[in-house]
């Protein structure tokens, strides 16, 4: 029989193998890991911003559908929404932002009126929809600080006896523009319904557009005003001197190094006249237009 020796030498490792990593390899791996983590951290703010935009767009689509259903159900698409003296009036506006809280100083131009009942002088719109709560998306409720425990308390208006309180967020406004711009608006008249959805109740800004070699120069011309009220892919409410007010989608807008501001519209020609008045809106998310027959 063969008995192995107790003090036999260790078996050498196979050729080409080794026991571990060198220090240089560890440092290179750590460097690659740091670069990867830094790249991921750099895109987190952009991802967060895109997620917020996607959420706003989703809520805007929901509110646009709700707004049309609300307008139909509450009789807002009716000829009596137009003021009694609406002969020759091009369009009426109602809702949030477009009317600046229901004052008569809403949109300039002379041919734009508030819907009958937007102010206390009328009653039609006031009896059909709640002016305070009827033009918002009521899904962002507010809560008060809990007095006991950790569960927040529901908040109610009118010292706790009114309806649920919510944050004043995504809201909408409507504009009705008759197809025939002359004569009195009545039942059976054809009109265009424009539903504008806003991120919140914001401001509006009057802009003066001047045709310049196939595009428009804009006043005020500062970059801050352009980015707030006339950025690309948004809309302007254009008020031509000899035509009906119309919503126009901005194809591109820019400010030159000399401080001049210009913009172009999507699929439209230049409006007649040396200058054209337009209105820009803060936080405009969406615009839907439908052709309807007034009741």
FENQUI-V163344 format. One record per helix or strand. SS is the DSSP state (a for helix, b for strand). FROM is the first residue (numbers start at 0). LEN is the number of residues. If there is no record, write none. Layout:
# FENQUI-V163344
ss = (SS/SS)
from = (FROM/FROM)
len = (LEN/LEN)
This chain:
# FENQUI-V163344
ss = (a/a/b/b/b/b/b/b/b/a/b/b/b/b/b/b/a/b/b/b/b/b)
from = (22/78/90/111/135/140/142/152/155/156/163/165/170/189/203/214/222/234/245/260/275/283)
len = (51/3/5/3/1/1/2/2/1/4/1/1/8/9/9/5/7/5/10/5/6/10)
